[in-house]
Amino acid sequence: MPVNEPAIVVSPPLVDAHIHPDKTSWGGPWLSRRAARALPEYIANDVRVQADYLASVEERTVSLFRTAIANGTRALRAQVDVGPAQGLTNVHGVRAAADRLAGLLDVQIVAFPQQGLLTAPGTADLLDAALREGADLVGGIDPVGLEHDLDGHLDAVFGLAGAHSVDVDIHLHDGGEIGLEETRRIARRAVTEGLSGRVTISHAFAVAEATGDDLLHIADVLAESGVWLTTCALGTDPVLPVAVLRERGVKVAVGSDGVRDAWTPFGTGSMVDRAHLLAYRTDAITDVELEQAWDLCTRSGAELVGLASHPVQADSADRLEFDAECLAAVVVDRPAPARVVRGGRVVARAGTLTG
């Protein structure tokens, strides 16, 4: 009797819209972490751990990137620390790693002032230099919660964006009405600075916590301004209500955030796993809901980073193939792609690079 061949599910490549590769311990020995309760403690732990790594930023990043590629990631937006503790070392290291994997992975680098832009002396000048030496976007972080100066922080971030003609990606952990007001102000600046569609708010916890009319109002503000949101479905962090936001016209993408770094022992470098976590955290049940989680990790991410996103056919040059019954099953079962195809060439099989 003939043996039934496994069903083949074909998908666009995955995109990691928010990841911190310079922080990772990937490929090295086990990293024991210190507990932290507030953002400044996490940042202090991270600075200490990065200083103690024996492997270079480039080495650790290449190790993580190879794992991501083997698991179907085609492009990513890397949030890379720039500040007094690192200078431009991390930007140069991540750019070198990306260059080594050219043709397999597209990498956008955000110059990210994690220690503070205004509160860490010299950071503004370092960001300016980073944007001349390998960074593609300018970042920001909690203008009120960390910097205590909303106008000053946004002036600095958008000033750098204008001077270098780059996009903006701001971490916003601040919650409640403070976070919503920051969100409104960022959206307003996106419009007045001519950056509609080119500004991202990462995490956006205040939006994730909003309900009722507050949620609908802020969604409309974001949709009208073209501001993107990214979410990472982490631990107990608030997760964006992606279905409501997309219905209101808000653009949303998904990332891994930290992977095996000072902040967290978790993370696999696989956006297949992240699609699963997003579906789980948003209580996806139906096939349509499960497939929405996948779409956020593929098509939406591709749009964010500027990759062309066309309907994928069985012979598309860039595609993923899964031995699975359907796409919803891929989200639930989390298999590595049976084949990762780049430019018409198989570059990975079952989670392992072929070359």
Protein Blocks (a to p, Z undefined) as FASTA:
>chain_A
ZZdddddddddddddfbdcfklpcghiacddddddfbfklmmmmmmmmmmmpmbdfklmm
mmmmmmmmmnopabdcddddddfklommmmmmmmmmmmmmgojaccddddddfkojklmg
hklmmmmmmmmnopabdcdehfllmnopaklmmmmmmmmmmmnopacddddfbgcjllmm
mmmmmmmmmmmnopghiaccehjlmlmmpgcjllmmmmmmmmmnopacddehiajbccdd
fklmmmnopacdddekjghiakbcgdjhiaklmmmmmmmmnopablmlmmmmmmmmmmmm
mmmnopacddddfkbfbdcddddfbfklmmmnopacfbdceehiafbgehiafZZ
